[in-house]
Amino acid sequence: MDLPIEVTPEPTDPKQQINPTYSQETGLFIPSSIEEAVAELDKMLHPEFIEKVRTIPQAEFLDSQHLNLAMWIRNNWELWRVNPLTQSLRGLGITDPDEMSAFLLGKFWQHLQQPST
């Protein structure tokens, strides 16, 4: 994929920037469900990046983002800890943080393949 997400503090291209939701009360928003995670990815990624993701196979997207966006998700959404998001993933039998982030990105890719309403 020729439009990877950069997880550096200041990406060189704004299209590669992650813009997560923050709250003054709680800091970084950590989704509490798979549906919230997909919605947050939809909000925090640049529209051109999202359009590119729509056009590529799921395996290519997942492979291209394992050390980029997936790592950001693992670290910032604290997939190694017990929280509502990891509990719902564990309920599906997904216990490894790498597998959790791949599953979430897979769900996001599937969401993007749905016709717009």
Secondary structure, 3 states (H helix, E strand, C coil): CCCCCCCCCCCCCHHHCECCCEECCCEECCCCCHHHHHHHHHHHECHHHHHHHHCCCHHHHHHHHCCCHHHHHHHHCCCCCCCHHHHHHHHCCCCCHHHHHHHHHHHHHHHHCCCCC
